[in-house]
Amino acid sequence: MAKDGTNRGGARVGAGRKPKAIQEKILEGNLGHREIKKIMVTDIPLDSTSDPEGVDMPPPDEYLSALQRDGKPLGADLIYIKTCKWLARLGCESLVSGELIEQYAVAFARWKQCEKAVSQYGLVGKHPTCPSSPIQSPFVAMSHTYQKQTSQLWFQIYGIIRENCSVDINANTINDPMENLLRSKKK
């Protein structure tokens, strides 16, 4: 403890060796000799609308579909359901917490709201004290913030899936011919 009474030193957040992905553990031969939990991902198209069998998805909370000031629902409940179905098709629904999915759904829905407002009101607004000079619309900054938040939350969800899958997810989930063409090696 320092003289000013604050705790300093010790382990920092994110410090230390990063955990290995399951793919790496399998390739190296499981040196720890502990049982590795493998998740088998099948080649299912991302736009598939069929419900997976035997999945008990928790219902979305009410605030995800709450009415907004304009009288329309937020729509985060639809994003929540779509994300949960995608996780269920991958077999990873038990690994990702419901709260993380809810945070992602709300951030994504808010980003969509901000983008609609930018489309409706434009990129430029009136200055509050000097009406003759324009300023950037506040929806642009809010949109950027929500987009950044959405990306960070998605990377957390995707990181959980990537580290717990026994196969390369990218190879199984990309069915776009152009994407496969761009990913192929040049000979």
C-alpha positions as a Python dict, from the first residue, in 0.01 Angstrom:
ca = {
    (1, 'M'): (0, 0, 0),
    (2, 'A'): (130, 345, -86),
    (3, 'K'): (163, 635, 162),
    (4, 'D'): (-155, 792, 28),
    (5, 'G'): (-355, 479, 118),
    (6, 'T'): (-407, 344, -231),
    (7, 'N'): (-324, -8, -337),
    (8, 'R'): (-67, -13, -611),
    (9, 'G'): (128, -286, -774),
    (10, 'G'): (27, -643, -820),
    (11, 'A'): (-135, -802, -1118),
    (12, 'R'): (-279, -568, -1378),
    (13, 'V'): (-596, -634, -1571),
    (14, 'G'): (-510, -825, -1886),
    (15, 'A'): (-156, -896, -1769),
    (16, 'G'): (-5, -1237, -1801),
    (17, 'R'): (-10, -1513, -2054),
    (18, 'K'): (-319, -1527, -2270),
    (19, 'P'): (-511, -1856, -2273),
    (20, 'K'): (-458, -2076, -2576),
    (21, 'A'): (-741, -2147, -2812),
    (22, 'I'): (-866, -2504, -2816),
    (23, 'Q'): (-740, -2551, -3171),
    (24, 'E'): (-385, -2479, -3054),
    (25, 'K'): (-418, -2717, -2758),
    (26, 'I'): (-533, -2997, -2989),
    (27, 'L'): (-252, -2931, -3238),
    (28, 'E'): (11, -2933, -2963),
    (29, 'G'): (-120, -3256, -2816),
    (30, 'N'): (-289, -3136, -2494),
    (31, 'L'): (24, -3098, -2282),
    (32, 'G'): (-179, -3043, -1962),
    (33, 'H'): (-350, -3383, -2004),
    (34, 'R'): (-682, -3238, -1894),
    (35, 'E'): (-998, -3318, -2082),
    (36, 'I'): (-1065, -3056, -2349),
    (37, 'K'): (-1425, -2953, -2404),
    (38, 'K'): (-1476, -2952, -2779),
    (39, 'I'): (-1759, -2785, -2966),
    (40, 'M'): (-1825, -2926, -3308),
    (41, 'V'): (-1942, -2661, -3552),
    (42, 'T'): (-2134, -2781, -3853),
    (43, 'D'): (-2156, -2600, -4183),
    (44, 'I'): (-2485, -2411, -4141),
    (45, 'P'): (-2566, -2105, -4349),
    (46, 'L'): (-2584, -1785, -4145),
    (47, 'D'): (-2911, -1679, -4306),
    (48, 'S'): (-3089, -1999, -4203),
    (49, 'T'): (-3417, -1915, -4031),
    (50, 'S'): (-3500, -2262, -3899),
    (51, 'D'): (-3507, -2302, -3524),
    (52, 'P'): (-3246, -2535, -3375),
    (53, 'E'): (-3393, -2835, -3200),
    (54, 'G'): (-3380, -2875, -2823),
    (55, 'V'): (-3259, -2524, -2740),
    (56, 'D'): (-3407, -2347, -2441),
    (57, 'M'): (-3337, -1984, -2517),
    (58, 'P'): (-3427, -1748, -2234),
    (59, 'P'): (-3692, -1500, -2342),
    (60, 'P'): (-3565, -1147, -2406),
    (61, 'D'): (-3618, -899, -2124),
    (62, 'E'): (-3893, -642, -2158),
    (63, 'Y'): (-3656, -347, -2185),
    (64, 'L'): (-3522, -488, -2512),
    (65, 'S'): (-3857, -418, -2676),
    (66, 'A'): (-3958, -109, -2476),
    (67, 'L'): (-4140, 168, -2658),
    (68, 'Q'): (-3922, 465, -2745),
    (69, 'R'): (-4019, 830, -2738),
    (70, 'D'): (-4145, 814, -3097),
    (71, 'G'): (-4378, 527, -3003),
    (72, 'K'): (-4184, 256, -3187),
    (73, 'P'): (-4025, -42, -3007),
    (74, 'L'): (-3648, -45, -2963),
    (75, 'G'): (-3607, -370, -3158),
    (76, 'A'): (-3321, -507, -2952),
    (77, 'D'): (-3531, -814, -2874),
    (78, 'L'): (-3514, -920, -3240),
    (79, 'I'): (-3135, -882, -3243),
    (80, 'Y'): (-3116, -1078, -2917),
    (81, 'I'): (-3323, -1365, -3061),
    (82, 'K'): (-3122, -1372, -3386),
    (83, 'T'): (-2791, -1379, -3196),
    (84, 'C'): (-2914, -1654, -2961),
    (85, 'K'): (-3028, -1868, -3256),
    (86, 'W'): (-2689, -1821, -3423),
    (87, 'L'): (-2511, -1926, -3103),
    (88, 'A'): (-2743, -2227, -3071),
    (89, 'R'): (-2661, -2340, -3426),
    (90, 'L'): (-2293, -2326, -3334),
    (91, 'G'): (-2357, -2510, -3005),
    (92, 'C'): (-2215, -2223, -2799),
    (93, 'E'): (-2531, -2087, -2634),
    (94, 'S'): (-2419, -2202, -2288),
    (95, 'L'): (-2078, -2035, -2311),
    (96, 'V'): (-2190, -1676, -2373),
    (97, 'S'): (-2375, -1500, -2092),
    (98, 'G'): (-2722, -1366, -2160),
    (99, 'E'): (-2622, -1026, -2025),
    (100, 'L'): (-2346, -994, -2284),
    (101, 'I'): (-2591, -1078, -2561),
    (102, 'E'): (-2838, -823, -2421),
    (103, 'Q'): (-2572, -553, -2409),
    (104, 'Y'): (-2478, -629, -2769),
    (105, 'A'): (-2842, -621, -2880),
    (106, 'V'): (-2913, -286, -2711),
    (107, 'A'): (-2596, -125, -2848),
    (108, 'F'): (-2674, -252, -3199),
    (109, 'A'): (-3036, -127, -3179),
    (110, 'R'): (-2922, 215, -3054),
    (111, 'W'): (-2668, 237, -3337),
    (112, 'K'): (-2945, 165, -3586),
    (113, 'Q'): (-3158, 438, -3426),
    (114, 'C'): (-2876, 690, -3457),
    (115, 'E'): (-2817, 598, -3822),
    (116, 'K'): (-3188, 646, -3897),
    (117, 'A'): (-3172, 989, -3728),
    (118, 'V'): (-2866, 1084, -3935),
    (119, 'S'): (-3053, 981, -4250),
    (120, 'Q'): (-3359, 1179, -4144),
    (121, 'Y'): (-3198, 1498, -4009),
    (122, 'G'): (-2866, 1507, -4196),
    (123, 'L'): (-2503, 1535, -4095),
    (124, 'V'): (-2515, 1905, -4008),
    (125, 'G'): (-2724, 2086, -3746),
    (126, 'K'): (-2772, 2439, -3616),
    (127, 'H'): (-2538, 2576, -3353),
    (128, 'P'): (-2735, 2633, -3029),
    (129, 'T'): (-2594, 2981, -2956),
    (130, 'C'): (-2501, 3101, -3303),
    (131, 'P'): (-2775, 2990, -3547),
    (132, 'S'): (-2585, 3113, -3853),
    (133, 'S'): (-2300, 2865, -3807),
    (134, 'P'): (-2349, 2491, -3860),
    (135, 'I'): (-2219, 2215, -3635),
    (136, 'Q'): (-2192, 1840, -3669),
    (137, 'S'): (-2515, 1662, -3586),
    (138, 'P'): (-2499, 1503, -3239),
    (139, 'F'): (-2640, 1184, -3389),
    (140, 'V'): (-2315, 1134, -3580),
    (141, 'A'): (-2109, 1125, -3261),
    (142, 'M'): (-2364, 903, -3085),
    (143, 'S'): (-2368, 669, -3384),
    (144, 'H'): (-1991, 641, -3374),
    (145, 'T'): (-1998, 566, -3000),
    (146, 'Y'): (-2263, 296, -3032),
    (147, 'Q'): (-2087, 142, -3333),
    (148, 'K'): (-1764, 119, -3135),
    (149, 'Q'): (-1949, -32, -2838),
    (150, 'T'): (-2126, -282, -3065),
    (151, 'S'): (-1797, -389, -3221),
    (152, 'Q'): (-1630, -439, -2884),
    (153, 'L'): (-1918, -648, -2754),
    (154, 'W'): (-1928, -856, -3071),
    (155, 'F'): (-1555, -922, -3048),
    (156, 'Q'): (-1609, -1047, -2692),
    (157, 'I'): (-1883, -1285, -2806),
    (158, 'Y'): (-1682, -1400, -3107),
    (159, 'G'): (-1369, -1444, -2893),
    (160, 'I'): (-1554, -1680, -2660),
    (161, 'I'): (-1671, -1885, -2956),
    (162, 'R'): (-1334, -1886, -3131),
    (163, 'E'): (-1145, -1997, -2819),
    (164, 'N'): (-1389, -2279, -2744),
    (165, 'C'): (-1431, -2426, -3092),
    (166, 'S'): (-1233, -2727, -3205),
    (167, 'V'): (-1253, -2625, -3571),
    (168, 'D'): (-1187, -2299, -3753),
    (169, 'I'): (-1517, -2109, -3748),
    (170, 'N'): (-1425, -1892, -4044),
    (171, 'A'): (-1391, -2189, -4273),
    (172, 'N'): (-1732, -2329, -4178),
    (173, 'T'): (-1944, -2017, -4154),
    (174, 'I'): (-1835, -1831, -4467),
    (175, 'N'): (-2045, -1942, -4762),
    (176, 'D'): (-1990, -1633, -4973),
    (177, 'P'): (-1803, -1724, -5294),
    (178, 'M'): (-1643, -1380, -5318),
    (179, 'E'): (-1516, -1403, -4960),
    (180, 'N'): (-1373, -1749, -5030),
    (181, 'L'): (-1205, -1614, -5344),
    (182, 'L'): (-1047, -1328, -5152),
    (183, 'R'): (-927, -1561, -4876),
    (184, 'S'): (-768, -1812, -5113),
    (185, 'K'): (-391, -1803, -5143),
    (186, 'K'): (-223, -1677, -5454),
    (187, 'K'): (-23, -1948, -5633),
}
